Amino acid sequence: MKHVIGRLGYMLIVLIVSSIAVFYAIRLSGGDATAAALPGSATEEFRQEFRASIGLDRPIYLQYFAYISKVLRGDPGRSITNNASLIEMLKKHGKNSLILGGAAFALVFLIGIPLGILASLRRNSWADHGIMSFSVIGMAIPNFWLALLAVWLFASTFQLLPAAGCCSPKQLILPAIVLAFEGIALTVRMTRSAMIENQNNDFVRTLRAGGLSEWRVTGKHVLRNALIPIISLAGLRIGQIVGYALIVEQIFSWPGIGQALVTAVLRRDYPVAQFFSLILVVLVVLGNWLADTGYTLANPRLRRSK
Amino acid sequence: MILNKLNTPENTTSTHAVAWEKQLIAYEESLRANPWQKQLQSITHNKMLLTGVVLGLIVLGLAILGPVFYDADYARQSLRNAHKPPLFEGYLLGTDGYGRDMAIRLFIGFRVSLLVAAAVTALSLFIGVILGMIGGYLGGSTDRVVRSSTDFIWGFPLILVAVLLVGGLGEGLFPVIMAVGIVNVAAITRVVRGEVVGLKEKEFVEAARAAGVSSYRIMWRHLLPNVLAPALIMASYLIAVAIIAEAALSFIGLGAQPPLPSLGKMIADGRGFLRINHWEATIPGIGIVVLVLAVSMIGDGLRDHFDPRLRHERGRKKNK
């Protein structure tokens, strides 16, 4: 318990430090924010006034505190390119991202774990070799290239699925699979090796010797022990999905947070960039913390040693 | 590798002792006779490493010599000749949507990928090895700072860090190198620090310390040679990471800026024309897969080559 609380404190520190880092990184740009918001003909005087109106003339640490307190009060400001409310943007893009990310997250486990179990049960068979080579490919192929191949095959050639867009279930299939691909490959490997490792445990041998059916040994005892690390480390997949969503959403024109963030960075729309990167960073930190806590809870040995 | 098999306790007992000692001496002598030949032989025996090296040399050759022998301008546009397939009127690999020569763009794209990977890896090796050794050897609060900052960076997905830095520094290859470099420094630092923490309890380090050798000299003369192998193996993985990251960032428009070709940017440019001329996207795509495959095969092969322990373990797992 003490350890869990300790990790909670550590997570809060990481959150604060990373929010400062995000704030400074985006502000580092030195690029003139007024260039994006105002027409080229605006006078210097007007630009000054504009800067003062959004607080850009104050020292940067004051800007940070002002910014964070505003975000915490639920008023992160507006986009400087189209004046859209960031809360409204978050609602719209956040929903889309949750759908895509959630689907990918579910796919990682719904496909990864059964395939891993299958490979471990039929070890060294063609099924095992097939699944494992799929997993090797899945970890080696860059996902934007995979996305392109998927579009080429399923959208251009066979015209089964739409190439891009949002948000019908049909349009969700390709991006969700591409986003989940590496996670699936990883989960397959982890499941397979964990199953194999546990099958060689002494207690499993004892169960078999005691006459328990193979089905119950594998299905109940081995599987349960093998899944503990995989489920408890599920939080790590959140970070992975957040990172790849930045690319996959862009490829499939899926209007989620990742796409909005990349567009904002390209357009120097720093309120949007700042707010959305803050959201993603918080998500990643939470995911890491979940994995950390889950892993500690699942491993009593770790709990005691700290 | 014979050494490793011979040193296992089952083999070193009683009657076999003389036999294996003889074998060992013969093996060592053969090594002394021509160490390079032995090295080369075991490299060529390692099929994965060999394939990786061959693929890597092909890509390297195309990157360096391609633009020398294949005379074309990567930025010259010709709308009349847009969207042409390979081998069209003197365009070796066809043209892209602006009628630019795909072959020369592929060669230059290889150059960009390799240069970014080299810069990132050199940067992260240099800083990572120093930080890891300092943190691991000095311990205490220095170590705490090193460890918590690397853990902090390591916690975030590479692409997110890169997008943030690009947001700060603006688009281009430099921010990409910085971003990937920072994350890779964390990776190398973690590996080196872990090694050093184990090494500094070893007798040879304690002996050096007892003899009054300065910390700086211990790190430089005694620890560095020992951490270099794991650091280099880690770095060989990170090369692939750097190549993919650069391509991905260029793909979404944050990396190499036009007209400079980058494999990722070329795929992005070509993906709209899959039905007209798919080569515009598939040529750079194949290029990147070959490049990444070559680099990771070299990495895996090197690890097997220099760390027989791992190979041994892997073999054991398979036998289970």
Interface residues (C-beta under 8 A of the other chain):
Chain A: V14 V17 S18 A21 V22 Y24 A25 I26 R27 L28 S29 G31 A140 I141 P142 N143 F144 W145 L148 L149 V151 W152 S156 I196 N200 G239 Q240 V242 G243 Y244 L246 I247 Q250 I251 L261 V262 A264 V265 L266 Y270 A273 S277 L280 V281 V284 V285 N288
Chain B: F152 G155 F156 P157 L158 I159 L160 V163 L164 L165 V166 G167 G168 L169 G170 E171 I244 A247 A248 F251 I252 G253 L254 G264 I267 A268 R271 L274 R275 H278 A281 G285 I288 V289 V292 L293 S296 K317 K320
